[in-house]
């Protein structure tokens, strides 16, 4: 009987954690190639981040548009790490033309009568590329 209650408690906690809105970064990847495969068997070790206005001194192939929107208490350095990890997961070794902006997001809980609150989140977006060898 105790085992049932423990499993039930774990299930309830996991459902509640998934019912939070705005408490995690929002990652967006839009492929620019029709033959894009969404898995990366060997991700690159490093991802170069080049912000808007910085020169791009290499040839590249555009893979997709990439964006990370911060969670409610997100720090900019954490969002750049998330952007890097998202690019790695798509086998991209650089993100070019990165722009910093702000987007309106909502935060709250799904299974309550309390209305969600809006907040301004930092957003970093750019073009995920693979460097040509």
N, CA, C and O atoms as a GROMACS GRO file, in nm:
protein
  532
    1UNK      N    1   0.082  -0.119   0.000
    1UNK     CA    2   0.000   0.000   0.000
    1UNK      C    3   0.087   0.126   0.000
    1UNK      O    4   0.056   0.224  -0.068
    2UNK      N    5   0.197   0.123   0.077
    2UNK     CA    6   0.287   0.238   0.081
    2UNK      C    7   0.348   0.263  -0.056
    2UNK      O    8   0.366   0.378  -0.098
    3UNK      N    9   0.380   0.156  -0.126
    3UNK     CA   10   0.438   0.170  -0.259
    3UNK      C   11   0.342   0.240  -0.354
    3UNK      O   12   0.384   0.324  -0.434
    4UNK      N   13   0.214   0.206  -0.346
    4UNK     CA   14   0.114   0.270  -0.430
    4UNK      C   15   0.109   0.420  -0.402
    4UNK      O   16   0.107   0.500  -0.496
    5UNK      N   17   0.107   0.460  -0.276
    5UNK     CA   18   0.102   0.601  -0.242
    5UNK      C   19   0.227   0.675  -0.285
    5UNK      O   20   0.220   0.791  -0.326
    6UNK      N   21   0.342   0.611  -0.276
    6UNK     CA   22   0.466   0.673  -0.322
    6UNK      C   23   0.462   0.694  -0.473
    6UNK      O   24   0.497   0.802  -0.522
    7UNK      N   25   0.420   0.594  -0.547
    7UNK     CA   26   0.410   0.607  -0.692
    7UNK      C   27   0.306   0.713  -0.730
    7UNK      O   28   0.328   0.791  -0.823
    8UNK      N   29   0.195   0.714  -0.659
    8UNK     CA   30   0.091   0.814  -0.684
    8UNK      C   31   0.145   0.954  -0.657
    8UNK      O   32   0.119   1.046  -0.734
    9UNK      N   33   0.220   0.971  -0.548
    9UNK     CA   34   0.278   1.101  -0.513
    9UNK      C   35   0.378   1.146  -0.619
    9UNK      O   36   0.378   1.263  -0.658
   10UNK      N   37   0.460   1.056  -0.665
   10UNK     CA   38   0.558   1.090  -0.769
   10UNK      C   39   0.486   1.131  -0.897
   10UNK      O   40   0.528   1.226  -0.963
   11UNK      N   41   0.380   1.061  -0.932
   11UNK     CA   42   0.304   1.095  -1.052
   11UNK      C   43   0.242   1.234  -1.039
   11UNK      O   44   0.246   1.312  -1.134
   12UNK      N   45   0.184   1.264  -0.925
   12UNK     CA   46   0.121   1.395  -0.903
   12UNK      C   47   0.225   1.506  -0.910
   12UNK      O   48   0.201   1.609  -0.973
   13UNK      N   49   0.340   1.488  -0.847
   13UNK     CA   50   0.446   1.589  -0.849
   13UNK      C   51   0.494   1.613  -0.992
   13UNK      O   52   0.514   1.727  -1.032
   14UNK      N   53   0.513   1.506  -1.068
   14UNK     CA   54   0.560   1.524  -1.206
   14UNK      C   55   0.456   1.595  -1.292
   14UNK      O   56   0.492   1.675  -1.378
   15UNK      N   57   0.329   1.568  -1.269
   15UNK     CA   58   0.223   1.639  -1.343
   15UNK      C   59   0.223   1.786  -1.306
   15UNK      O   60   0.211   1.872  -1.394
   16UNK      N   61   0.237   1.817  -1.178
   16UNK     CA   62   0.239   1.957  -1.135
   16UNK      C   63   0.359   2.031  -1.192
   16UNK      O   64   0.348   2.147  -1.231
   17UNK      N   65   0.474   1.966  -1.196
   17UNK     CA   66   0.593   2.031  -1.252
   17UNK      C   67   0.576   2.058  -1.401
   17UNK      O   68   0.624   2.160  -1.451
   18UNK      N   69   0.508   1.970  -1.471
   18UNK     CA   70   0.484   1.990  -1.614
   18UNK      C   71   0.375   2.093  -1.639
   18UNK      O   72   0.362   2.143  -1.751
   19UNK      N   73   0.296   2.127  -1.538
   19UNK     CA   74   0.186   2.220  -1.557
   19UNK      C   75   0.227   2.365  -1.537
   19UNK      O   76   0.143   2.454  -1.543
   20UNK      N   77   0.354   2.390  -1.513
   20UNK     CA   78   0.404   2.526  -1.499
   20UNK      C   79   0.424   2.587  -1.637
   20UNK      O   80   0.474   2.522  -1.728
   21UNK      N   81   0.386   2.714  -1.650
   21UNK     CA   82   0.403   2.786  -1.775
   21UNK      C   83   0.501   2.900  -1.750
   21UNK      O   84   0.484   2.975  -1.654
   22UNK      N   85   0.603   2.914  -1.836
   22UNK     CA   86   0.695   3.028  -1.827
   22UNK      C   87   0.810   3.009  -1.730
   22UNK      O   88   0.889   3.101  -1.711
   23UNK      N   89   0.821   2.891  -1.668
   23UNK     CA   90   0.927   2.870  -1.572
   23UNK      C   91   1.047   2.798  -1.634
   23UNK      O   92   1.142   2.763  -1.564
   24UNK      N   93   1.044   2.776  -1.765
   24UNK     CA   94   1.155   2.714  -1.837
   24UNK      C   95   1.184   2.797  -1.961
   24UNK      O   96   1.095   2.865  -2.012
   25UNK      N   97   1.308   2.792  -2.010
   25UNK     CA   98   1.335   2.863  -2.135
   25UNK      C   99   1.254   2.803  -2.249
   25UNK      O  100   1.225   2.683  -2.250
   26UNK      N  101   1.218   2.885  -2.342
   26UNK     CA  102   1.143   2.840  -2.460
   26UNK      C  103   1.240   2.836  -2.577
   26UNK      O  104   1.292   2.940  -2.617
   27UNK      N  105   1.264   2.717  -2.632
   27UNK     CA  106   1.358   2.697  -2.740
   27UNK      C  107   1.281   2.680  -2.870
   27UNK      O  108   1.186   2.603  -2.877
   28UNK      N  109   1.323   2.753  -2.974
   28UNK     CA  110   1.257   2.746  -3.104
   28UNK      C  111   1.364   2.721  -3.210
   28UNK      O  112   1.464   2.792  -3.216
   29UNK      N  113   1.342   2.619  -3.293
   29UNK     CA  114   1.432   2.591  -3.405
   29UNK      C  115   1.346   2.569  -3.528
   29UNK      O  116   1.259   2.482  -3.530
   30UNK      N  117   1.372   2.647  -3.633
   30UNK     CA  118   1.299   2.636  -3.757
   30UNK      C  119   1.396   2.595  -3.867
   30UNK      O  120   1.481   2.676  -3.906
   31UNK      N  121   1.387   2.473  -3.918
   31UNK     CA  122   1.479   2.428  -4.022
   31UNK      C  123   1.464   2.511  -4.151
   31UNK      O  124   1.353   2.550  -4.188
   32UNK      N  125   1.577   2.538  -4.216
   32UNK     CA  126   1.576   2.609  -4.343
   32UNK      C  127   1.597   2.516  -4.462
   32UNK      O  128   1.595   2.559  -4.577
   33UNK      N  129   1.617   2.388  -4.433
   33UNK     CA  130   1.639   2.289  -4.538
   33UNK      C  131   1.529   2.184  -4.530
   33UNK      O  132   1.492   2.140  -4.421
   34UNK      N  133   1.477   2.144  -4.645
   34UNK     CA  134   1.369   2.046  -4.645
   34UNK      C  135   1.419   1.907  -4.606
   34UNK      O  136   1.342   1.827  -4.554
   35UNK      N  137   1.547   1.878  -4.629
   35UNK     CA  138   1.600   1.745  -4.595
   35UNK      C  139   1.666   1.743  -4.458
   35UNK      O  140   1.747   1.654  -4.430
   36UNK      N  141   1.633   1.838  -4.372
   36UNK     CA  142   1.693   1.846  -4.239
   36UNK      C  143   1.650   1.726  -4.154
   36UNK      O  144   1.532   1.691  -4.148
   37UNK      N  145   1.748   1.664  -4.088
   37UNK     CA  146   1.720   1.555  -3.994
   37UNK      C  147   1.738   1.610  -3.853
   37UNK      O  148   1.836   1.678  -3.824
   38UNK      N  149   1.642   1.578  -3.767
   38UNK     CA  150   1.639   1.638  -3.634
   38UNK      C  151   1.725   1.566  -3.531
   38UNK      O  152   1.711   1.592  -3.412
   39UNK      N  153   1.812   1.477  -3.573
   39UNK     CA  154   1.899   1.412  -3.475
   39UNK      C  155   2.044   1.440  -3.512
   39UNK      O  156   2.077   1.462  -3.628
   40UNK      N  157   2.129   1.438  -3.413
   40UNK     CA  158   2.270   1.467  -3.434
   40UNK      C  159   2.351   1.359  -3.362
   40UNK      O  160   2.365   1.364  -3.240
   41UNK      N  161   2.405   1.262  -3.437
   41UNK     CA  162   2.478   1.153  -3.373
   41UNK      C  163   2.608   1.198  -3.305
   41UNK      O  164   2.644   1.146  -3.200
   42UNK      N  165   2.678   1.294  -3.363
   42UNK     CA  166   2.802   1.344  -3.302
   42UNK      C  167   2.801   1.497  -3.302
   42UNK      O  168   2.844   1.559  -3.399
   43UNK      N  169   2.750   1.558  -3.194
   43UNK     CA  170   2.744   1.704  -3.188
   43UNK      C  171   2.885   1.765  -3.184
   43UNK      O  172   2.978   1.701  -3.136
   44UNK      N  173   2.900   1.887  -3.233
   44UNK     CA  174   3.030   1.953  -3.228
   44UNK      C  175   3.070   1.984  -3.084
   44UNK      O  176   2.984   1.999  -2.996
   45UNK      N  177   3.200   1.992  -3.061
   45UNK     CA  178   3.248   2.024  -2.925
   45UNK      C  179   3.221   2.169  -2.889
   45UNK      O  180   3.184   2.199  -2.776
   46UNK      N  181   3.241   2.260  -2.985
   46UNK     CA  182   3.226   2.403  -2.959
   46UNK      C  183   3.130   2.465  -3.059
   46UNK      O  184   3.120   2.422  -3.174
   47UNK      N  185   3.059   2.566  -3.014
   47UNK     CA  186   2.972   2.644  -3.100
   47UNK      C  187   3.015   2.789  -3.090
   47UNK      O  188   3.019   2.847  -2.981
   48UNK      N  189   3.048   2.848  -3.206
   48UNK     CA  190   3.090   2.988  -3.210
   48UNK      C  191   2.965   3.076  -3.216
   48UNK      O  192   2.876   3.051  -3.297
   49UNK      N  193   2.958   3.178  -3.131
   49UNK     CA  194   2.847   3.272  -3.129
   49UNK      C  195   2.894   3.405  -3.185
   49UNK      O  196   2.985   3.467  -3.130
   50UNK      N  197   2.832   3.449  -3.294
   50UNK     CA  198   2.866   3.578  -3.356
   50UNK      C  199   2.742   3.666  -3.355
   50UNK      O  200   2.640   3.633  -3.415
   51UNK      N  201   2.753   3.779  -3.288
   51UNK     CA  202   2.641   3.870  -3.274
   51UNK      C  203   2.626   3.958  -3.397
   51UNK      O  204   2.719   3.973  -3.476
   52UNK      N  205   2.509   4.016  -3.411
   52UNK     CA  206   2.480   4.103  -3.525
   52UNK      C  207   2.589   4.210  -3.538
   52UNK      O  208   2.624   4.275  -3.440
   53UNK      N  209   2.640   4.226  -3.658
   53UNK     CA  210   2.746   4.325  -3.684
   53UNK      C  211   2.886   4.268  -3.677
   53UNK      O  212   2.979   4.330  -3.729
   54UNK      N  213   2.904   4.152  -3.616
   54UNK     CA  214   3.037   4.091  -3.612
   54UNK      C  215   3.064   4.024  -3.746
   54UNK      O  216   2.975   3.964  -3.806
   55UNK      N  217   3.189   4.034  -3.795
   55UNK     CA  218   3.220   3.973  -3.925
   55UNK      C  219   3.218   3.820  -3.918
   55UNK      O  220   3.256   3.760  -3.818
   56UNK      N  221   3.173   3.760  -4.027
   56UNK     CA  222   3.172   3.615  -4.040
   56UNK      C  223   3.284   3.580  -4.138
   56UNK      O  224   3.270   3.601  -4.259
   57UNK      N  225   3.395   3.528  -4.087
   57UNK     CA  226   3.514   3.504  -4.167
   57UNK      C  227   3.528   3.358  -4.211
   57UNK      O  228   3.638   3.305  -4.217
   58UNK      N  229   3.418   3.295  -4.241
   58UNK     CA  230   3.421   3.156  -4.288
   58UNK      C  231   3.299   3.132  -4.376
   58UNK      O  232   3.198   3.202  -4.366
   59UNK      N  233   3.311   3.031  -4.461
   59UNK     CA  234   3.197   2.991  -4.543
   59UNK      C  235   3.111   2.896  -4.460
   59UNK      O  236   3.161   2.823  -4.376
   60UNK      N  237   2.980   2.899  -4.486
   60UNK     CA  238   2.888   2.820  -4.404
   60UNK      C  239   2.767   2.776  -4.484
   60UNK      O  240   2.739   2.828  -4.592
   61UNK      N  241   2.697   2.681  -4.427
   61UNK     CA  242   2.570   2.636  -4.480
   61UNK      C  243   2.463   2.665  -4.375
   61UNK      O  244   2.476   2.623  -4.260
   62UNK      N  245   2.360   2.737  -4.415
   62UNK     CA  246   2.252   2.771  -4.321
   62UNK      C  247   2.168   2.646  -4.293
   62UNK      O  248   2.126   2.577  -4.385
   63UNK      N  249   2.145   2.620  -4.164
   63UNK     CA  250   2.068   2.502  -4.124
   63UNK      C  251   1.931   2.541  -4.071
   63UNK      O  252   1.831   2.477  -4.105
   64UNK      N  253   1.924   2.646  -3.989
   64UNK     CA  254   1.794   2.684  -3.935
   64UNK      C  255   1.796   2.814  -3.858
   64UNK      O  256   1.902   2.865  -3.821
   65UNK      N  257   1.678   2.867  -3.836
   65UNK     CA  258   1.661   2.984  -3.749
   65UNK      C  259   1.651   2.932  -3.607
   65UNK      O  260   1.586   2.830  -3.581
   66UNK      N  261   1.716   3.000  -3.515
   66UNK     CA  262   1.724   2.951  -3.378
   66UNK      C  263   1.692   3.066  -3.282
   66UNK      O  264   1.734   3.179  -3.302
   67UNK      N  265   1.616   3.034  -3.177
   67UNK     CA  266   1.580   3.136  -3.079
   67UNK      C  267   1.562   3.071  -2.942
   67UNK      O  268   1.512   2.959  -2.929
   68UNK      N  269   1.604   3.144  -2.840
   68UNK     CA  270   1.583   3.102  -2.702
   68UNK      C  271   1.523   3.220  -2.627
   68UNK      O  272   1.578   3.330  -2.627
   69UNK      N  273   1.408   3.195  -2.562
   69UNK     CA  274   1.341   3.297  -2.481
   69UNK      C  275   1.358   3.259  -2.335
   69UNK      O  276   1.335   3.144  -2.297
   70UNK      N  277   1.397   3.354  -2.253
   70UNK     CA  278   1.430   3.328  -2.112
   70UNK      C  279   1.307   3.290  -2.031
   70UNK      O  280   1.194   3.328  -2.062
   71UNK      N  281   1.333   3.214  -1.925
   71UNK     CA  282   1.229   3.187  -1.827
   71UNK      C  283   1.216   3.308  -1.734
   71UNK      O  284   1.290   3.406  -1.748
   72UNK      N  285   1.123   3.302  -1.642
   72UNK     CA  286   1.091   3.418  -1.557
   72UNK      C  287   1.214   3.474  -1.485
   72UNK      O  288   1.233   3.595  -1.483
   73UNK      N  289   1.295   3.390  -1.428
   73UNK     CA  290   1.412   3.438  -1.352
   73UNK      C  291   1.542   3.415  -1.430
   73UNK      O  292   1.649   3.405  -1.370
   74UNK      N  293   1.533   3.405  -1.562
   74UNK     CA  294   1.649   3.369  -1.644
   74UNK      C  295   1.756   3.476  -1.650
   74UNK      O  296   1.727   3.596  -1.651
   75UNK      N  297   1.880   3.430  -1.652
   75UNK     CA  298   1.995   3.518  -1.668
   75UNK      C  299   2.043   3.507  -1.812
   75UNK      O  300   2.030   3.402  -1.875
   76UNK      N  301   2.098   3.615  -1.865
   76UNK     CA  302   2.139   3.617  -2.005
   76UNK      C  303   2.246   3.512  -2.035
   76UNK      O  304   2.241   3.448  -2.140
   77UNK      N  305   2.341   3.492  -1.945
   77UNK     CA  306   2.446   3.393  -1.971
   77UNK      C  307   2.388   3.252  -1.978
   77UNK      O  308   2.438   3.168  -2.053
   78UNK      N  309   2.283   3.225  -1.900
   78UNK     CA  310   2.216   3.094  -1.906
   78UNK      C  311   2.145   3.076  -2.041
   78UNK      O  312   2.144   2.967  -2.097
   79UNK      N  313   2.087   3.184  -2.092
   79UNK     CA  314   2.017   3.175  -2.220
   79UNK      C  315   2.115   3.151  -2.335
   79UNK      O  316   2.084   3.079  -2.429
   80UNK      N  317   2.234   3.212  -2.326
   80UNK     CA  318   2.336   3.188  -2.428
   80UNK      C  319   2.386   3.044  -2.423
   80UNK      O  320   2.417   2.985  -2.526
   81UNK      N  321   2.395   2.987  -2.303
   81UNK     CA  322   2.431   2.845  -2.291
   81UNK      C  323   2.323   2.757  -2.353
   81UNK      O  324   2.353   2.659  -2.420
   82UNK      N  325   2.197   2.792  -2.329
   82UNK     CA  326   2.086   2.717  -2.387
   82UNK      C  327   2.088   2.728  -2.539
   82UNK      O  328   2.063   2.630  -2.609
   83UNK      N  329   2.117   2.848  -2.591
   83UNK     CA  330   2.128   2.868  -2.735
   83UNK      C  331   2.240   2.781  -2.792
   83UNK      O  332   2.223   2.719  -2.897
   84UNK      N  333   2.353   2.777  -2.724
   84UNK     CA  334   2.467   2.695  -2.766
   84UNK      C  335   2.429   2.547  -2.767
   84UNK      O  336   2.459   2.476  -2.863
   85UNK      N  337   2.364   2.502  -2.662
   85UNK     CA  338   2.325   2.360  -2.653
   85UNK      C  339   2.221   2.323  -2.760
   85UNK      O  340   2.225   2.212  -2.815
   86UNK      N  341   2.130   2.414  -2.789
   86UNK     CA  342   2.031   2.388  -2.894
   86UNK      C  343   2.100   2.378  -3.029
   86UNK      O  344   2.067   2.290  -3.109
   87UNK      N  345   2.195   2.466  -3.056
   87UNK     CA  346   2.270   2.460  -3.182
   87UNK      C  347   2.348   2.329  -3.192
   87UNK      O  348   2.352   2.266  -3.298
   88UNK      N  349   2.411   2.288  -3.082
   88UNK     CA  350   2.485   2.161  -3.080
   88UNK      C  351   2.393   2.045  -3.111
   88UNK      O  352   2.429   1.954  -3.186
   89UNK      N  353   2.274   2.046  -3.054
   89UNK     CA  354   2.180   1.935  -3.075
   89UNK      C  355   2.135   1.924  -3.220
   89UNK      O  356   2.084   1.819  -3.261
   90UNK      N  357   2.154   2.030  -3.299
   90UNK     CA  358   2.120   2.029  -3.441
   90UNK      C  359   2.244   2.014  -3.528
   90UNK      O  360   2.239   2.035  -3.649
   91UNK      N  361   2.358   1.978  -3.466
   91UNK     CA  362   2.487   1.958  -3.535
   91UNK      C  363   2.545   2.087  -3.593
   91UNK      O  364   2.625   2.081  -3.685
   92UNK      N  365   2.507   2.201  -3.542
   92UNK     CA  366   2.558   2.329  -3.591
   92UNK      C  367   2.678   2.371  -3.507
   92UNK      O  368   2.679   2.355  -3.385
   93UNK      N  369   2.780   2.426  -3.574
   93UNK     CA  370   2.899   2.466  -3.500
   93UNK      C  371   2.914   2.617  -3.491
   93UNK      O  372   3.017   2.666  -3.445
   94UNK      N  373   2.811   2.692  -3.534
   94UNK     CA  374   2.812   2.838  -3.517
   94UNK      C  375   2.670   2.891  -3.525
   94UNK      O  376   2.583   2.832  -3.590
   95UNK      N  377   2.648   3.003  -3.457
   95UNK     CA  378   2.524   3.078  -3.470
   95UNK      C  379   2.566   3.219  -3.507
   95UNK      O  380   2.642   3.283  -3.435
   96UNK      N  381   2.516   3.268  -3.620
   96UNK     CA  382   2.557   3.399  -3.669
   96UNK      C  383   2.440   3.498  -3.663
   96UNK      O  384   2.324   3.459  -3.658
   97UNK      N  385   2.477   3.627  -3.662
   97UNK     CA  386   2.375   3.732  -3.664
   97UNK      C  387   2.286   3.733  -3.542
   97UNK      O  388   2.168   3.766  -3.551
   98UNK      N  389   2.341   3.696  -3.426
   98UNK     CA  390   2.259   3.687  -3.304
   98UNK      C  391   2.210   3.826  -3.263
   98UNK      O  392   2.287   3.922  -3.255
   99UNK      N  393   2.080   3.834  -3.240
   99UNK     CA  394   2.017   3.958  -3.193
   99UNK      C  395   1.957   3.934  -3.056
   99UNK      O  396   1.899   3.830  -3.027
  100UNK      N  397   1.974   4.034  -2.972
  100UNK     CA  398   1.910   4.032  -2.839
  100UNK      C  399   1.782   4.112  -2.849
  100UNK      O  400   1.780   4.223  -2.904
  101UNK      N  401   1.675   4.056  -2.796
  101UNK     CA  402   1.548   4.127  -2.796
  101UNK      C  403   1.468   4.091  -2.673
  101UNK      O  404   1.519   4.026  -2.581
  102UNK      N  405   1.345   4.132  -2.672
  102UNK     CA  406   1.255   4.102  -2.560
  102UNK      C  407   1.122   4.054  -2.616
  102UNK      O  408   1.073   4.107  -2.716
  103UNK      N  409   1.063   3.955  -2.552
  103UNK     CA  410   0.933   3.903  -2.590
  103UNK      C  411   0.845   3.897  -2.465
  103UNK      O  412   0.895   3.884  -2.353
  104UNK      N  413   0.715   3.906  -2.486
  104UNK     CA  414   0.620   3.892  -2.375
  104UNK      C  415   0.586   3.744  -2.360
  104UNK      O  416   0.543   3.679  -2.455
  105UNK      N  417   0.606   3.693  -2.241
  105UNK     CA  418   0.572   3.554  -2.210
  105UNK      C  419   0.476   3.552  -2.093
  105UNK      O  420   0.459   3.652  -2.023
  106UNK      N  421   0.415   3.436  -2.072
  106UNK     CA  422   0.324   3.417  -1.959
  106UNK      C  423   0.386   3.321  -1.861
  106UNK      O  424   0.462   3.231  -1.898
  107UNK      N  425   0.352   3.339  -1.734
  107UNK     CA  426   0.392   3.242  -1.634
  107UNK      C  427   0.273   3.216  -1.543
  107UNK      O  428   0.190   3.303  -1.519
  108UNK      N  429   0.267   3.093  -1.493
  108UNK     CA  430   0.160   3.055  -1.405
  108UNK      C  431   0.145   2.905  -1.403
  108UNK      O  432   0.229   2.832  -1.455
  109UNK      N  433   0.039   2.859  -1.342
  109UNK     CA  434   0.010   2.717  -1.333
  109UNK      C  435  -0.114   2.685  -1.415
  109UNK      O  436  -0.209   2.764  -1.419
  110UNK      N  437  -0.112   2.571  -1.480
  110UNK     CA  438  -0.221   2.534  -1.570
  110UNK      C  439  -0.348   2.496  -1.494
  110UNK      O  440  -0.457   2.537  -1.534
  111UNK      N  441  -0.336   2.421  -1.387
  111UNK     CA  442  -0.454   2.366  -1.319
  111UNK      C  443  -0.502   2.451  -1.202
  111UNK      O  444  -0.541   2.397  -1.099
  112UNK      N  445  -0.500   2.583  -1.217
  112UNK     CA  446  -0.552   2.672  -1.112
  112UNK      C  447  -0.646   2.774  -1.175
  112UNK      O  448  -0.652   2.788  -1.297
  113UNK      N  449  -0.718   2.845  -1.090
  113UNK     CA  450  -0.806   2.951  -1.139
  113UNK      C  451  -0.734   3.085  -1.141
  113UNK      O  452  -0.789   3.184  -1.190
  114UNK      N  453  -0.612   3.088  -1.089
  114UNK     CA  454  -0.534   3.212  -1.092
  114UNK      C  455  -0.496   3.246  -1.236
  114UNK      O  456  -0.453   3.157  -1.310
  115UNK      N  457  -0.511   3.371  -1.276
  115UNK     CA  458  -0.472   3.406  -1.414
  115UNK      C  459  -0.319   3.407  -1.427
  115UNK      O  460  -0.247   3.437  -1.332
  116UNK      N  461  -0.272   3.373  -1.546
  116UNK     CA  462  -0.129   3.379  -1.573
  116UNK      C  463  -0.083   3.524  -1.574
  116UNK      O  464  -0.162   3.614  -1.605
  117UNK      N  465   0.043   3.546  -1.540
  117UNK     CA  466   0.101   3.680  -1.539
  117UNK      C  467   0.192   3.694  -1.660
  117UNK      O  468   0.260   3.598  -1.698
  118UNK      N  469   0.195   3.811  -1.720
  118UNK     CA  470   0.285   3.840  -1.831
  118UNK      C  471   0.416   3.894  -1.777
  118UNK      O  472   0.418   3.963  -1.675
  119UNK      N  473   0.525   3.864  -1.846
  119UNK     CA  474   0.655   3.921  -1.812
  119UNK      C  475   0.737   3.938  -1.939
  119UNK      O  476   0.713   3.871  -2.039
  120UNK      N  477   0.833   4.029  -1.934
  120UNK     CA  478   0.923   4.052  -2.047
  120UNK      C  479   1.044   3.962  -2.032
  120UNK      O  480   1.115   3.968  -1.931
  121UNK      N  481   1.066   3.878  -2.132
  121UNK     CA  482   1.177   3.784  -2.129
  121UNK      C  483   1.282   3.824  -2.232
  121UNK      O  484   1.249   3.870  -2.342
  122UNK      N  485   1.408   3.806  -2.196
  122UNK     CA  486   1.516   3.827  -2.290
  122UNK      C  487   1.510   3.717  -2.395
  122UNK      O  488   1.482   3.601  -2.364
  123UNK      N  489   1.535   3.754  -2.520
  123UNK     CA  490   1.534   3.658  -2.629
  123UNK      C  491   1.661   3.676  -2.711
  123UNK      O  492   1.701   3.788  -2.743
  124UNK      N  493   1.725   3.564  -2.745
  124UNK     CA  494   1.839   3.566  -2.835
  124UNK      C  495   1.802   3.484  -2.958
  124UNK      O  496   1.757   3.370  -2.945
  125UNK      N  497   1.820   3.542  -3.077
  125UNK     CA  498   1.787   3.469  -3.200
  125UNK      C  499   1.897   3.490  -3.302
  125UNK      O  500   1.967   3.592  -3.301
  126UNK      N  501   1.912   3.393  -3.391
  126UNK     CA  502   2.013   3.401  -3.495
  126UNK      C  503   1.993   3.292  -3.598
  126UNK      O  504   1.886   3.231  -3.605
  127UNK      N  505   2.097   3.268  -3.677
  127UNK     CA  506   2.093   3.164  -3.781
  127UNK      C  507   2.196   3.058  -3.744
  127UNK      O  508   2.315   3.088  -3.732
  128UNK      N  509   2.150   2.936  -3.725
  128UNK     CA  510   2.238   2.823  -3.693
  128UNK      C  511   2.300   2.773  -3.824
  128UNK      O  512   2.229   2.748  -3.921
  129UNK      N  513   2.433   2.759  -3.824
  129UNK     CA  514   2.504   2.720  -3.946
  129UNK      C  515   2.605   2.610  -3.918
  129UNK      O  516   2.645   2.585  -3.804
  130UNK      N  517   2.645   2.546  -4.027
  130UNK     CA  518   2.757   2.452  -4.022
  130UNK      C  519   2.868   2.512  -4.107
  130UNK      O  520   2.845   2.549  -4.222
  131UNK      N  521   2.986   2.522  -4.051
  131UNK     CA  522   3.101   2.577  -4.124
  131UNK      C  523   3.143   2.477  -4.233
  131UNK      O  524   3.150   2.356  -4.210
  132UNK      N  525   3.170   2.532  -4.350
  132UNK     CA  526   3.221   2.448  -4.459
  132UNK      C  527   3.370   2.427  -4.437
  132UNK      O  528   3.441   2.520  -4.398
  133UNK      N  529   3.416   2.309  -4.461
  133UNK     CA  530   3.557   2.276  -4.438
  133UNK      C  531   3.640   2.316  -4.556
  133UNK      O  532   3.762   2.296  -4.555
   0.00000   0.00000   0.00000
